[in-house]
């Protein structure tokens, strides 16, 4: 019997207290990505990018991991913690990159490139990870690819824009799976240039999942954690931010005196710089998933065992 089934979601600020109570009762840790809504970031035990959250998941002694992010992140936490319960507030919180690289199609793609090592961006399914030699994040992709000899041919998946940025930075040929993030690919170069003209003193910080046409205008290119560090360290008062707008919450908390300007997408009628998957999680859903201990993330054990190897290699390289 569910001991919490009789509870109804409390209103207002009481929701924070209720989540705190459940966190203690379950011996749970709440991990939240920078792209989550502000309330979720504020109540989380750890807020970070994919690399930091993977490291937090690998090191936690909590009995329950509540992952306020998207499905592949919660899967990674489960692979690292097969004996712990991993909860995701909304199972529909997916990822266009992961969805765009089905395991069967990826296997057929890899068959065309014998002798290649496979570096897969963490934004992919457990089944895709299981076919990889090492996993990377945007924060360590350069380091991971550099860990292979210069003459070692490499397949990089599933983000072609991140892969092409790595290839340019390292002056290295990579075979790229033709995937992309639906949020980062819609930033408009024309509107970014217009924004720079309106704010001539502003600097531009962009995520490497953006197309090259966007990145050529950036003063800094890096992961969400790297963009946050850049915002803290740079002297500019105005920063144009070219990534999912959820990062602005932490940036503003850390830089209350700076003006943060979210870059626009192609469509002026929508919030195209918001990830629709990340935003499926809400504070109410977070409470309910802890109360009911569902949705729970499971990974097929043989797949998880194979995927754990490249994930551990990533964590070892990142030390």
C-alpha positions as CSV (number, residue, x, y, z in Angstrom):
1,X,0.0,0.0,0.0
2,X,1.3,3.5,-0.9
3,X,1.6,5.4,2.4
4,X,1.4,8.7,0.6
5,X,-1.7,7.9,-1.6
6,X,-4.1,9.8,0.6
7,X,-2.1,13.1,0.2
8,X,-3.2,15.6,-2.3
9,X,-0.8,18.1,-3.8
10,X,-0.6,21.1,-1.5
11,X,-0.9,24.5,-2.8
12,X,1.6,27.4,-3.0
13,X,4.6,27.4,-0.8
14,X,3.4,24.3,1.0
15,X,4.5,22.3,-2.0
16,X,8.2,23.0,-1.2
17,X,7.7,21.8,2.4
18,X,5.9,18.6,1.2
19,X,8.7,17.8,-1.2
20,X,11.2,18.4,1.6
21,X,9.3,16.0,3.8
22,X,9.2,13.3,1.1
23,X,12.9,13.8,0.4
24,X,13.7,13.0,4.0
25,X,11.2,10.0,4.2
26,X,12.6,8.4,1.0
27,X,16.2,9.3,1.6
28,X,16.0,10.8,-1.8
29,X,18.3,13.2,-3.8
30,X,16.8,15.6,-6.3
31,X,19.0,16.3,-9.4
32,X,17.9,19.1,-11.7
33,X,19.3,20.3,-15.0
34,X,19.8,24.0,-15.7
35,X,17.0,23.9,-18.2
36,X,14.3,23.0,-15.6
37,X,11.8,25.6,-14.4
38,X,13.2,27.9,-11.6
39,X,11.2,26.4,-8.8
40,X,12.6,22.9,-9.5
41,X,16.1,24.3,-9.7
42,X,15.6,26.0,-6.3
43,X,14.5,22.9,-4.5
44,X,17.0,20.5,-6.0
45,X,20.0,19.1,-4.1
46,X,22.2,19.4,-7.2
47,X,21.7,21.7,-10.2
48,X,24.0,21.1,-13.1
49,X,24.8,20.2,-16.7
50,X,24.7,16.6,-18.0
51,X,28.3,15.9,-16.8
52,X,27.9,17.3,-13.3
53,X,24.6,15.4,-12.9
54,X,26.1,12.2,-14.1
55,X,28.9,12.7,-11.6
56,X,26.4,13.5,-8.8
57,X,24.4,10.3,-9.7
58,X,27.5,8.2,-9.6
59,X,28.5,9.5,-6.2
60,X,25.2,9.7,-4.3
61,X,24.4,7.5,-1.3
62,X,20.7,8.3,-1.5
63,X,18.3,5.4,-1.8
64,X,16.1,7.2,-4.4
65,X,17.2,9.5,-7.2
66,X,14.6,11.9,-8.5
67,X,15.8,13.2,-11.8
68,X,14.3,16.5,-12.9
69,X,15.6,16.4,-16.4
70,X,14.8,14.3,-19.5
71,X,14.6,10.5,-20.0
72,X,18.2,9.8,-21.2
73,X,19.6,11.6,-18.1
74,X,17.4,9.5,-15.8
75,X,18.5,6.4,-17.7
76,X,22.1,7.3,-17.2
77,X,21.5,7.6,-13.5
78,X,19.8,4.2,-13.4
79,X,22.7,2.6,-15.3
80,X,25.1,4.0,-12.7
81,X,22.8,2.9,-9.9
82,X,21.2,-0.4,-10.8
83,X,20.1,-1.1,-7.2
84,X,18.6,2.4,-6.6
85,X,15.1,3.6,-7.5
86,X,15.3,6.4,-10.2
87,X,12.2,8.5,-10.7
88,X,11.4,11.0,-13.5
89,X,8.5,13.4,-13.0
90,X,7.2,13.0,-16.5
91,X,8.0,10.0,-18.8
92,X,7.2,12.2,-21.8
93,X,10.3,14.3,-21.1
94,X,12.3,13.0,-24.0
95,X,14.9,14.5,-26.2
96,X,15.0,15.2,-30.0
97,X,18.6,14.0,-30.2
98,X,17.9,10.7,-28.5
99,X,14.7,10.1,-30.4
100,X,16.5,10.9,-33.7
101,X,19.1,8.2,-33.2
102,X,17.2,4.9,-33.0
103,X,19.4,2.0,-31.9
104,X,18.6,-0.2,-35.0
105,X,19.4,2.6,-37.4
106,X,22.5,3.5,-35.5
107,X,23.7,-0.1,-35.7
108,X,23.2,-0.1,-39.4
109,X,25.1,3.2,-39.7
110,X,28.0,1.9,-37.6
111,X,28.3,-1.2,-39.9
112,X,29.4,1.1,-42.7
113,X,32.4,2.2,-40.6
114,X,34.4,-0.8,-39.5
115,X,37.5,0.1,-37.5
116,X,36.0,3.3,-36.1
117,X,35.7,4.1,-32.5
118,X,32.3,5.4,-31.4
119,X,32.0,8.6,-29.3
120,X,28.4,9.2,-28.4
121,X,27.1,12.4,-26.8
122,X,25.2,11.6,-23.6
123,X,22.0,12.9,-25.2
124,X,21.2,9.4,-26.5
125,X,19.3,6.3,-25.4
126,X,20.8,3.5,-23.3
127,X,20.8,1.2,-26.3
128,X,22.8,3.7,-28.3
129,X,25.3,4.1,-25.4
130,X,25.6,0.4,-25.4
131,X,27.1,0.5,-28.9
132,X,29.6,3.2,-28.0
133,X,33.2,3.1,-26.9
134,X,32.9,6.2,-24.7
135,X,30.3,8.8,-23.9
136,X,30.9,12.5,-23.8
137,X,29.0,15.7,-22.8
138,X,29.3,19.1,-24.3
139,X,31.6,20.0,-21.3
140,X,34.1,17.3,-22.0
141,X,33.7,16.4,-25.7
142,X,37.0,17.9,-26.7
143,X,38.8,16.0,-24.0
144,X,37.1,12.7,-24.8
145,X,37.9,12.9,-28.6
146,X,41.4,14.0,-27.8
147,X,41.9,10.8,-25.7
148,X,42.1,8.8,-29.0
149,X,45.2,8.8,-31.2
150,X,45.1,11.3,-34.0
151,X,45.0,8.6,-36.6
152,X,42.1,6.7,-35.0
153,X,38.9,7.1,-37.1
154,X,35.9,8.1,-35.0
155,X,32.2,8.1,-35.4
156,X,30.6,10.9,-33.4
157,X,26.8,10.8,-32.6
158,X,24.1,11.9,-32.4
159,X,24.6,15.7,-32.6
160,X,26.2,16.8,-35.9
161,X,26.6,20.4,-34.8
162,X,28.5,19.5,-31.6
163,X,30.5,17.0,-33.6
164,X,31.4,19.5,-36.3
165,X,32.5,22.0,-33.6
166,X,34.7,19.4,-32.0
167,X,36.1,18.5,-35.4
168,X,36.9,22.2,-36.2
169,X,38.5,22.8,-32.7
170,X,40.7,19.7,-32.9
171,X,41.3,19.9,-36.7
172,X,40.2,16.3,-37.0
173,X,37.9,14.5,-39.3
174,X,34.9,12.8,-37.6
175,X,32.1,10.8,-39.2
176,X,28.9,12.5,-37.9
177,X,25.5,11.0,-37.3
178,X,23.0,13.5,-38.9
179,X,21.2,14.5,-35.7
180,X,20.5,17.9,-34.0
181,X,18.8,19.5,-31.0
182,X,15.5,21.0,-32.0
183,X,16.0,23.9,-29.7
184,X,19.5,24.9,-30.6
185,X,19.1,24.4,-34.4
186,X,16.3,27.0,-34.6
187,X,18.3,30.0,-33.3
188,X,18.2,32.7,-36.1
189,X,21.5,34.1,-37.3
190,X,19.7,37.1,-38.7
191,X,17.9,37.9,-35.5
192,X,21.1,37.3,-33.5
193,X,22.9,39.8,-35.7
194,X,20.1,42.3,-35.2
195,X,20.3,41.8,-31.4
196,X,24.0,42.4,-31.4
197,X,23.4,45.7,-33.3
198,X,20.9,46.7,-30.7
199,X,23.4,45.8,-27.9
200,X,26.8,46.7,-29.3
201,X,28.5,46.3,-25.9
202,X,27.1,42.8,-25.3
203,X,29.1,39.6,-25.6
204,X,27.6,36.4,-26.9
205,X,27.8,33.0,-25.1
206,X,26.6,30.0,-27.2
207,X,26.2,26.3,-26.7
208,X,28.1,24.1,-29.2
209,X,24.8,22.3,-30.2
210,X,24.1,25.5,-32.2
211,X,24.8,25.5,-36.0
212,X,28.2,27.0,-37.2
213,X,26.4,30.0,-38.5
214,X,25.4,30.9,-35.0
215,X,28.7,30.0,-33.4
216,X,30.7,32.3,-35.6
217,X,29.2,35.2,-33.8
218,X,30.0,33.9,-30.3
219,X,32.6,35.3,-28.0
220,X,32.4,32.1,-25.9
221,X,31.3,28.6,-26.9
222,X,30.7,26.0,-24.2
223,X,28.4,23.8,-22.2
224,X,25.8,25.2,-19.9
225,X,28.3,25.0,-17.0
226,X,31.0,26.7,-19.0
227,X,28.5,29.5,-20.1
228,X,27.7,30.1,-16.4
229,X,31.4,30.3,-15.6
230,X,31.9,32.7,-18.5
231,X,29.1,34.9,-17.2
232,X,30.7,35.1,-13.8
233,X,34.1,35.9,-15.1
234,X,33.6,38.2,-18.0
235,X,33.6,42.0,-17.5
236,X,30.8,42.7,-19.9
237,X,27.6,44.0,-18.4
238,X,25.4,42.6,-21.1
239,X,25.4,39.0,-22.2
240,X,23.4,37.5,-25.1
241,X,22.7,33.9,-24.2
242,X,22.3,31.4,-27.0
243,X,21.0,28.2,-25.4
244,X,17.8,27.0,-23.7
245,X,16.5,29.9,-21.6
246,X,16.2,27.9,-18.4
247,X,19.9,28.6,-17.8
248,X,19.0,32.3,-17.2
249,X,17.7,31.5,-13.7
250,X,21.0,30.5,-12.3
251,X,22.9,33.1,-14.4
252,X,20.8,35.9,-12.9
253,X,21.2,34.6,-9.4
254,X,24.9,34.5,-9.8
255,X,25.1,37.8,-11.7
256,X,22.3,40.1,-10.4
257,X,23.9,43.2,-11.8
258,X,24.3,41.9,-15.4
259,X,21.7,42.1,-18.2
260,X,21.1,38.7,-19.7
261,X,19.5,38.7,-23.1
262,X,18.0,35.4,-24.5
263,X,18.7,34.9,-28.2
264,X,15.6,34.6,-30.3
265,X,14.6,31.7,-32.6
266,X,13.3,31.9,-36.1
267,X,9.7,32.1,-35.1
268,X,8.7,35.3,-33.3
269,X,5.4,33.8,-32.2
270,X,6.8,31.0,-30.0
271,X,9.3,30.5,-27.2
272,X,11.5,28.5,-29.6
273,X,14.5,28.7,-27.2
274,X,12.7,26.7,-24.6
275,X,13.0,22.9,-24.6
276,X,9.4,21.5,-24.7
277,X,10.7,18.2,-23.1
278,X,12.5,19.8,-20.2
279,X,9.5,22.0,-19.5
280,X,7.2,18.9,-19.1
281,X,8.5,18.6,-15.6
282,X,6.7,20.8,-13.1
283,X,6.9,21.2,-9.3
284,X,3.6,19.4,-8.9
285,X,4.7,16.5,-11.0
286,X,7.9,16.3,-9.0
287,X,5.9,16.1,-5.8
288,X,3.5,13.4,-7.2
289,X,6.3,11.2,-8.5
290,X,7.9,11.3,-5.1
291,X,4.6,10.7,-3.3
292,X,3.7,7.8,-5.6
293,X,7.2,6.6,-6.4
294,X,6.4,6.6,-10.1
295,X,7.2,7.0,-13.0
296,X,10.2,4.8,-12.3
297,X,13.0,4.4,-14.8
298,X,14.1,0.9,-15.7
299,X,16.8,-0.2,-18.1
300,X,17.2,-3.7,-19.6
301,X,20.0,-5.3,-17.5
302,X,22.1,-6.5,-20.5
303,X,21.8,-3.1,-22.2
304,X,22.6,-1.3,-18.9
305,X,25.7,-3.5,-18.4
306,X,27.1,-2.7,-21.9
307,X,26.2,1.0,-21.6
308,X,27.9,1.3,-18.2
309,X,31.3,0.7,-19.8
310,X,31.5,3.8,-22.0
311,X,29.8,5.9,-19.3
312,X,32.5,4.9,-16.8
313,X,35.2,5.7,-19.4
314,X,33.7,9.2,-19.7
315,X,33.8,9.7,-15.9
316,X,37.4,8.4,-15.7
317,X,38.5,10.7,-18.5
318,X,36.8,13.6,-16.7
319,X,38.7,13.1,-13.4
